[in-house]
Amino acid sequence: MSSVAENLDAYWMPFTANRDFKKKPRVISGAQVHYYTTEDGTRLYDMFSGLWTSGAGHCHPKIVEAVQKQVAKLDYCMSFQVTNNKAIELADRVTHIAPAGINHCFFTNSGSESVDTALKIALGYHRARGEGNRTRLIGRERGYHGVNFGGMSVGGMVPNRKVFSANLIPGVDHIRHTHDVERNAFTRGLPEHGAELADDLERLCGLHDGSNIAAVIVEPVAGSTGVLPPPAGYLKRLREICDRHGILLIFDEVITAFGRLGGPFAADRFDVTPDIITTAKGLTNGVIPMGAVLVSDAVHDAFMQGPEGMVELFHGYTYSGHPVAAAAGLACLDLYKDEGTFEQAASLEQHFEDLLHSFADHKHVIDVRNCGLMGAIELAPRDGAPGARGGEYHKKCFWEENLVTRNGMDVLAFSPFLNSDPDEMQQSFEGVRRVLDSIE
Ligand SMILES: Cc1ncc(COP(=O)(O)O)c(C=O)c1O
């Protein structure tokens, strides 16, 4: 064990079984392109491209250079009442690749902050228009919108909510999730069944009266609860119901934006334009923490009234629009364009899908699903020990196959690099197969 790994006691790790981890820590100390390295020099292939973050590969020289230059030139500048040139440029450039009508950008530092910002903007929007009664927020079961109180409340991950149940924000309801293994198992791409589940929103409008609902937030493809692509037609139906009742539609694109679905935004792929888009991760390729909330003209303009000298939205973060993060974001947008990263991602989809679905007849596998470069293989849980099979898989991949993978209980999730080498991708799945063959 390395010296670093011996001094782990102080470090309380997020979303990790700390005691189990610390018995045999998995510690990364370097990365280049598609591989991590440990202190003893072992190279591990990253099958999750960071945490859905690093689609362009690790330590991309263009991002590294941009960050190094920026930190030496302007390390920080407050973003209240003054701002920096890089934040202005990034807001302009991100909105230029956003869907038509989405022309405004509010910076945050993470996906969780983007979500809570978006919820606050939605509430403020209705109030600014004299509809302050619209306070209800609607999320979806099996949704993940980060860990702050707003996002946790509209989120639908039971373990994340359990301890905080009584303290979640009031006035939140959930529509049902769209995962239907009985009807849709082993679907390649969008499931055929389930568009009608969008009508849950209509039902909630009937219950509360639609005029009391501010916004509905969904991930176009749910990521953290095991990659749940939307049933064909589902998102369009959700949009129609929102339009009928004056409800804002928020797409949480923290995972799906910036190439994961083969284009700038999931909104493009599904041809559904929300009113607000939340982003983070691929905005800076994970290099510097940064998020952005992209907002339609209608929503933004509703705030721009009253005395001009007054703050329109009492919200913001010390690090909103951080110049070094913004420089990383600008370098990302450059390389996404210059290297054709989104197109490359799209060209890899079929190969990825074929590799995933080659596990369909494996003895432990009960479902395989995918959309863009998001994919999941779901294992049957062991009798009386849900999650054990997935946990064992993760460790064996790391220690025996030099693969960094991710599992949520018994769902194995995959987030390949947007610029993956097809052979490396294939070899990594061969390692996954060896591990699955070896576990009971
Ligand atoms: C859809 C979605 N929203 C929000 C978040 C939270 O982002 P962060 O961990 O940066 O706060 C995530 C993180 O994975 C996410 O997938």
The ligand as a MOL file (V3000), in Angstrom:
LIG
                    3D

  0  0  0     0  0            999 V3000
M  V30 BEGIN CTAB
M  V30 COUNTS 16 16 0 0 0
M  V30 BEGIN ATOM
M  V30 1 C -28.4500 14.8580 -14.1870 0
M  V30 2 C -27.5820 15.3210 -13.0710 0
M  V30 3 N -27.9180 16.4310 -12.4090 0
M  V30 4 C -27.1620 16.9060 -11.4060 0
M  V30 5 C -26.0110 16.2710 -11.0340 0
M  V30 6 C -25.1790 16.7950 -9.8970 0
M  V30 7 O -23.9850 17.2830 -10.3620 0
M  V30 8 P -22.7890 17.5870 -9.3300 0
M  V30 9 O -22.3290 16.2900 -8.8000 0
M  V30 10 O -21.7860 18.2980 -10.2030 0
M  V30 11 O -23.3350 18.4870 -8.2810 0
M  V30 12 C -25.6110 15.1150 -11.7180 0
M  V30 13 C -24.3750 14.4070 -11.3440 0
M  V30 14 O -24.0740 13.3460 -11.8140 0
M  V30 15 C -26.4260 14.6190 -12.7380 0
M  V30 16 O -26.1150 13.5020 -13.3980 0
M  V30 END ATOM
M  V30 BEGIN BOND
M  V30 1 1 1 2
M  V30 2 1 2 3
M  V30 3 2 2 15
M  V30 4 2 3 4
M  V30 5 1 4 5
M  V30 6 1 5 6
M  V30 7 2 5 12
M  V30 8 1 6 7
M  V30 9 1 7 8
M  V30 10 2 8 9
M  V30 11 1 8 10
M  V30 12 1 8 11
M  V30 13 1 12 13
M  V30 14 1 12 15
M  V30 15 2 13 14
M  V30 16 1 15 16
M  V30 END BOND
M  V30 END CTAB
M  END
